[in-house]
Amino acid sequence: MSLRADAPPATAEVRRFTTPQRWIHRTTAALMGICVLTAACLYIPQLAELVGRRALVVTLHQWSGLALPVPVLAGLASRAFRADLGRLNRFGPHDRTWLRATLHRDKRPSSRPAAKFNAGQKLYAAWIAGATLVMLATGLMMWFTHLTPLLWRTSATFVHDWLALTIGIVLAGHIGMALADPESRRGMRTGRVSRQWADREHPLWRE
């Protein structure tokens, strides 16, 4: 008789994200989407003419940008969210292996070991968090013109505009990768993923 005869069968699905984590992601994505769309309407003449009402677009852009950190700050009340922040903030030897395989275009799952988050997701999270803080700081300098000298405001405008373009490109890549992985999207939508996908894409992840 097998020693594991009395063991319960493995479940077909595993929980990847809790409800608060999913809502944090959705709310942040919505605010970021408003920021990007309103920025496009402000800087692309064709869109500006099509939409009109520049004052309203400016107001939406300012307040959505100001509110962008709020979901993450509120999410700190969730233990699961804090645990995931800790995972995203740790970079191990397996992450360096994942990056080397990516640079060499090695798509074999065995060459890309990952825990709950792979190295690409960790780099993206760190970059977008830093970019958001820079955008918030430079945006405040542009909004409250009496707080800083003209030279600072001019530099802030330059950084804000070019970083906004970079964020748009990176977000497009992020959305494209999500569209290419239905199971990953299901994990963010429902909170659960198949065990087969988890074992294949994140073999070092344990619930």
Salt bridges, closest charged atoms under 4 A:
GLU13 OE2 - ARG186 NH1 2.92
GLU13 OE1 - ARG192 NE 3.65
ASP84 OD1 - ARG87 NH1 2.50
ASP84 OD1 - LYS116 NZ 3.07
ASP95 OD2 - HIS94 NE2 3.58
ASP95 OD2 - LYS122 NZ 2.86
ASP106 OD2 - ARG108 NH2 2.78
GLU183 OE2 - ARG186 NH2 2.83
GLU201 OE2 - ARG200 NE 3.18
GLU207 OE1 - ARG195 NH2 3.66
